[in-house]
Amino acid sequence: MSPLRIWEMHSARLGGAIRTSPDGDAEVGGLLLSERAYLLAIRVMRPEELVRLVAEAGPGEAAQRLVELFAATDLDGTGRRLALGRSRLGEPRLVRSDEAGPVGAPPGGAG
């Protein structure tokens, strides 16, 4: 049995709104986030805020807003950003800027 991921614990109190994709990413309403991107995002917003953002804006727009939010300022003091990419199936996928690879590259390739 694989260890529980942080978003799975968050999901337990959010009615299953965050899942683990087959590739091991966090999946929030169609938006995929690498583990590092998820951890960075929740440093500045609560998991329920992330779920609400994706539900209201849709996965593509939510991804763009998150990228812009982190590009505008050093929100968490690390200097790290979020980068937008696509999964192998073309779904919007966020990664942390230091793990960004070519669009469509399989998860876990760099970093």
C-alpha positions, -999 to 999 in steps of 0.1 A, spaced: 0 0 0 14 34 -10 16 62 16 -12 86 18 -5 119 0 -12 152 17 -41 161 -7 -57 128 1 -59 139 37 -73 172 27 -98 155 4 -111 134 32 -126 166 48 -136 180 14 -158 152 3 -134 137 -22 -129 169 -41 -91 162 -46 -80 129 -60 -48 112 -71 -45 109 -108 -32 76 -124 1 94 -129 3 104 -92 -6 140 -95 -32 158 -74 -64 163 -95 -87 191 -86 -118 193 -108 -98 184 -139 -67 205 -130 -36 184 -124 -9 196 -100 24 179 -94 31 171 -58 55 200 -56 31 224 -73 3 214 -49 25 219 -18 35 254 -31 -1 263 -39 -14 254 -4 13 275 12 -7 305 1 -43 292 -1 -64 266 18 -72 234 -1 -109 244 0 -100 277 -17 -82 258 -44 -112 235 -50 -135 265 -51 -112 284 -76 -112 254 -100 -149 248 -96 -158 284 -104 -132 292 -131 -126 258 -146 -93 240 -148 -76 260 -176 -85 294 -162 -77 284 -126 -43 272 -138 -36 305 -155 -48 325 -125 -25 305 -102 5 310 -125 -2 347 -127 -6 349 -89 28 334 -82 44 354 -110 32 387 -96 50 385 -63 70 361 -41 40 350 -21 56 324 1 91 337 4 108 309 -16 110 327 -50 94 296 -66 67 300 -92 42 277 -108 45 268 -145 17 257 -168 20 226 -189 -1 197 -202 -4 161 -192 2 134 -217 -35 135 -224 -36 172 -229 -51 182 -196 -39 214 -179 -11 206 -154 7 228 -130 43 221 -119 67 241 -98 89 262 -119 121 243 -110 106 210 -122 91 223 -154 99 202 -185 86 202 -220 49 204 -225 34 169 -224 65 154 -207 55 126 -183 51 135 -146 82 131 -124 107 136 -152 126 165 -137 131 176 -101 
